[in-house]
């Protein structure tokens, strides 16, 4: 009997079943207000060049705001994409620095993973984050309490397309539409297939009359509202750096002023040769996406 009690206590401590709305005692957002005809669109992983550019283009065209849970080490490689997210009114949340499972590491290491991602976004945008989604949505009570202690609201989902694996866009659309209901938190991923499916997903949801809200808006509209600061539109403008002229350029300018031809002097005849083109940076086509950024197993979502 004692052994069963101990084992039962261990299970409760390490595996918690989330409630359907946000609870203040170590719980998370799983579903929004079920009485409101609205959904929250969330994207995990990235931001990767190409797929994320297209996702943001579609959201802008369709006038929909979303919440992105980004991976810190990918943010370091593509800070301009996170800047664009916030500048266009989307929210950015924490998905750890290296996409490792938080419940499978010491609590001190989990803290470092969350803090390092926050630092990456801070460097890229100047903004803070208040939303956290554990990779693979794997968590325990220690993870939830750490999230709360660090000032985050943990965000789950209740609609998943399993688009972390290659998938036909039509299948992504069908899976989202079959699961979505009032108050749904929809999980999608930063992938080419999802980018190709997104416009159809948005238009079908609109056709059913759904309103799109961000995560902080959904939290504020719960039966028991939870007010959390949003980082949408909070990206700080990049400083304009003006390079002073070098001494060589200044000397050359002075020489030109001294040797400028007078009206009495004849201008040299044109040689007919075109000036050589200036050097320009060339994209080498290299995709910086790391294979371990999406290390999900087939049975789990990120």
ABEGO torsion letter per residue (X at the ends): XAAAAAAAAAAAAABBBBBABBBABGBBBABBBAABBBBBBBBBEOBBBGAAAAAAAAAAAAGBBBBBBBBAAAAAABAAAAAAAAAAGBBBBBAEAAGBBAAABBAAAAAAAAAAAAAAAAAAAGBBBABBBBBGGBBBAAAAAAAAAAGBBBBBBABBAGAABBBBAAAAAAAAAAABBBGBBBBBBBBAAAAAAAAAAAAAAAAAGBBBBBAAAAAAABABBBBBBBABGABBBBBBBBBBBBAAAAAAAAAAAAABBBAABBBBBBAGBBBBBBBBBBBAGBBABBAAABABBAABBX
